[in-house]
Amino acid sequence: MFLKKSTVDWLIVGLGNPGREYEKTRHNVGYRAADLLAKDAGVSIDRAKFRGLTRTAALAGQKVLLLKPETYMNNSGEAVQLAAMFYKLPISHILVLSDDISLPVGKIRVRADGSAGGHNGLKSIISHLGSQDFPRIKIGVGAKPHPDYDLADWVLSSFSAEEEKALAPALAHAAEAVLELMKNGPLQAANRFNGL
């Protein structure tokens, strides 16, 4: 007797760093957006698998694997590659949620593909997948306050109370953009969310 292997239609990756000390940092907005999707689906991303925390969920009428890599940001591609290979997913069905310092807090940008743009998590994913042709939703965390400010210090800093207020709707928009992208494609999602 056969047991049908569980399959998923999409891999949705929220980027961040594991550990309580990183929870509210700029680098962890991908984790936070993934958690929002999980909450909407009535699940928690808490199963250890693929060098990350995972949970399958039904979103927009499709079965997805929500993944928060626990490899630390610079090695995110290891977890993404393991999950993508296990489910034999096409690159176009790997959707990544990440922080972006070139966008102000409160803004998001949907892209169908593209370079890493200096983001080490995206760099690692591109390297491990051998392609940059995966969709991503970038969540604005604001630019460094001045050019001499260390980039690592900036992305590992927390948001001010004022910024947290601006971030809340952006995280909600990012979660909505995931559903839009799965249903109608990255172009439609970009048209709807990139101007907000």
Backbone torsions as a table, in degrees:
resi	resn	phi	psi	omega
1	MET	NA	135.3	-178.0
2	PHE	-87.9	142.7	169.2
3	LEU	-108.1	118.2	-178.2
4	LYS	-67.9	126.9	-180.0
5	LYS	-69.1	134.4	178.4
6	SER	-64.8	128.5	178.6
7	THR	-120.0	158.2	174.5
8	VAL	-125.5	153.0	-179.8
9	ASP	-87.6	-30.7	-175.8
10	TRP	-139.6	148.3	168.6
11	LEU	-110.0	120.1	179.4
12	ILE	-113.1	117.1	-173.2
13	VAL	-109.4	122.8	172.6
14	GLY	-101.9	120.7	-177.2
15	LEU	-87.2	147.2	178.9
16	GLY	174.8	-173.3	175.9
17	ASN	-115.9	139.9	178.7
18	PRO	-74.3	156.8	176.0
19	GLY	108.6	140.7	-176.5
20	ARG	-57.4	-35.2	-176.2
21	GLU	-65.5	-19.0	-179.0
22	TYR	-100.6	-7.6	-171.2
23	GLU	-45.8	-49.3	-172.9
24	LYS	-102.2	16.0	-179.3
25	THR	-79.9	164.5	-179.3
26	ARG	-60.9	-36.7	-178.1
27	HIS	-65.7	-16.0	-172.6
28	ASN	-101.3	14.4	-179.7
29	VAL	-66.2	-25.9	175.8
30	GLY	-64.1	-44.4	174.3
31	TYR	-56.4	-46.5	-174.5
32	ARG	-65.7	-37.8	177.5
33	ALA	-68.2	-39.3	177.6
34	ALA	-63.9	-40.7	177.9
35	ASP	-62.9	-35.1	178.2
36	LEU	-65.3	-42.6	176.4
37	LEU	-61.4	-43.3	-179.9
38	ALA	-61.6	-44.3	-179.4
39	LYS	-60.6	-44.4	178.5
40	ASP	-61.4	-31.5	-179.3
41	ALA	-88.2	-3.3	178.6
42	GLY	75.8	28.7	179.4
43	VAL	-131.0	171.0	173.6
44	SER	-122.0	141.8	178.9
45	ILE	-86.3	89.1	-171.1
46	ASP	-140.5	13.6	179.1
47	ARG	-100.5	123.2	-178.5
48	ALA	-75.7	118.1	178.9
49	LYS	-166.0	152.0	176.8
50	PHE	55.2	37.8	179.8
51	ARG	57.7	33.8	178.1
52	GLY	-158.7	-171.8	171.5
53	LEU	-105.5	136.2	-173.4
54	THR	-135.3	166.7	168.3
55	ARG	-167.8	135.9	173.5
56	THR	-85.1	148.5	-178.4
57	ALA	-153.2	160.2	173.6
58	ALA	-99.5	120.7	178.5
59	LEU	-134.8	133.4	178.9
60	ALA	51.0	37.6	177.8
61	GLY	72.8	13.3	179.5
62	GLN	-127.0	156.7	179.0
63	LYS	-91.5	126.8	-177.8
64	VAL	-125.3	155.1	168.5
65	LEU	-107.1	118.1	174.0
66	LEU	-87.4	130.5	-176.3
67	LEU	-133.4	129.4	171.4
68	LYS	-117.3	100.7	-179.3
69	PRO	-57.3	140.0	178.8
70	GLU	-110.7	23.8	-175.9
71	THR	-90.5	2.2	-165.9
72	TYR	71.6	151.4	-168.6
73	MET	-49.0	-48.0	-171.4
74	ASN	-65.9	-14.2	179.5
75	ASN	-118.5	23.0	-176.9
76	SER	-55.4	-31.6	-177.2
77	GLY	-60.6	-28.5	179.8
78	GLU	-60.0	-48.6	-178.9
79	ALA	-66.9	-42.1	-178.3
80	VAL	-63.7	-44.0	180.0
81	GLN	-62.4	-44.1	-179.9
82	LEU	-59.6	-47.2	-178.9
83	ALA	-67.1	-43.3	-178.1
84	ALA	-64.1	-40.1	179.3
85	MET	-68.7	-41.0	-179.0
86	PHE	-60.2	-43.2	-177.3
87	TYR	-94.1	1.0	179.3
88	LYS	50.2	50.3	-177.5
89	LEU	-87.2	141.6	172.7
90	PRO	-69.2	152.0	-178.9
91	ILE	-54.1	-37.0	-176.4
92	SER	-67.7	-10.0	179.4
93	HIS	-109.8	21.9	172.1
94	ILE	-111.8	111.0	-174.2
95	LEU	-111.9	124.3	-174.1
96	VAL	-112.2	132.8	175.7
97	LEU	-106.0	121.7	-176.6
98	SER	-141.7	165.2	175.3
99	ASP	-81.0	156.8	178.8
100	ASP	-145.2	118.7	-178.5
101	ILE	-78.7	-11.7	-179.9
102	SER	-86.7	-3.8	177.4
103	LEU	-110.9	139.3	176.4
104	PRO	-67.1	155.2	175.8
105	VAL	-58.6	132.1	-179.3
106	GLY	105.6	-12.8	179.9
107	LYS	-108.4	150.3	171.9
108	ILE	-129.4	161.6	176.5
109	ARG	-139.9	127.6	176.6
110	VAL	-95.3	130.4	177.1
111	ARG	-128.8	141.1	178.7
112	ALA	-76.0	-25.8	-178.0
113	ASP	-171.9	-168.9	175.7
114	GLY	137.1	174.8	-178.2
115	SER	-75.1	176.5	179.7
116	ALA	-73.7	-21.8	-179.9
117	GLY	57.1	34.1	178.0
118	GLY	83.3	0.0	-179.1
119	HIS	-86.8	118.5	-174.1
120	ASN	-65.4	-31.7	177.1
121	GLY	-66.0	-45.7	178.5
122	LEU	-66.3	-37.9	178.2
123	LYS	-57.9	-45.5	179.9
124	SER	-64.2	-41.1	179.8
125	ILE	-65.7	-45.5	178.8
126	ILE	-59.2	-43.3	-179.8
127	SER	-63.3	-45.5	-177.7
128	HIS	-73.5	-32.5	-180.0
129	LEU	-87.5	-16.7	-177.6
130	GLY	68.4	24.9	-178.6
131	SER	-160.5	150.1	173.8
132	GLN	-112.4	15.5	-174.5
133	ASP	-89.3	34.4	176.5
134	PHE	-106.8	145.5	179.2
135	PRO	-71.6	152.2	177.3
136	ARG	-146.8	153.9	175.0
137	ILE	-120.1	117.1	-177.6
138	LYS	-97.4	133.6	-177.3
139	ILE	-112.0	121.1	-175.7
140	GLY	-64.5	132.1	176.8
141	VAL	-122.1	4.5	177.6
142	GLY	85.7	152.2	179.8
143	ALA	-80.9	161.1	175.6
144	LYS	-56.7	142.7	-177.2
145	PRO	-62.4	-30.0	172.5
146	HIS	-153.3	155.5	-171.9
147	PRO	-55.0	-31.4	-177.4
148	ASP	-78.6	-10.3	-178.0
149	TYR	-65.2	132.1	-179.1
150	ASP	-66.1	128.3	-175.7
151	LEU	-62.1	-43.0	180.0
152	ALA	-61.1	-42.0	178.3
153	ASP	-62.2	-37.9	-177.9
154	TRP	-66.8	-50.5	-176.3
155	VAL	-71.2	-18.7	177.0
156	LEU	-96.3	8.8	176.4
157	SER	-89.8	160.0	179.6
158	SER	-90.9	161.6	177.1
159	PHE	-78.0	149.9	171.8
160	SER	-73.5	166.7	178.6
161	ALA	-59.3	-38.1	179.6
162	GLU	-64.4	-44.6	179.6
163	GLU	-65.5	-38.5	178.7
164	GLU	-58.0	-37.9	178.5
165	LYS	-63.3	-40.9	179.5
166	ALA	-73.0	-29.7	-176.9
167	LEU	-72.0	-36.6	-174.9
168	ALA	-52.3	-51.3	178.3
169	PRO	-66.7	-30.4	179.2
170	ALA	-66.0	-40.1	177.5
171	LEU	-64.7	-40.2	177.3
172	ALA	-63.6	-42.0	177.7
173	HIS	-64.1	-38.5	179.0
174	ALA	-61.8	-43.2	178.8
175	ALA	-64.3	-41.8	177.5
176	GLU	-64.7	-38.1	-179.8
177	ALA	-64.6	-32.8	176.3
178	VAL	-59.8	-48.0	-178.7
179	LEU	-64.0	-43.1	178.9
180	GLU	-61.7	-43.9	-178.6
181	LEU	-64.0	-42.5	179.6
182	MET	-64.7	-36.8	-177.7
183	LYS	-79.0	-45.5	-168.3
184	ASN	-123.0	3.3	176.6
185	GLY	93.5	161.8	-175.4
186	PRO	-64.7	-33.4	-178.4
187	LEU	-64.7	-45.9	178.9
188	GLN	-63.0	-41.9	179.5
189	ALA	-65.1	-40.6	178.9
190	ALA	-63.2	-44.6	180.0
191	ASN	-59.8	-36.3	-176.0
192	ARG	-81.2	-35.3	-169.7
193	PHE	-110.7	-20.4	-173.5
194	ASN	-69.9	-20.3	-179.8
195	GLY	-91.5	-7.4	-174.7
196	LEU	-70.6	NA	NA
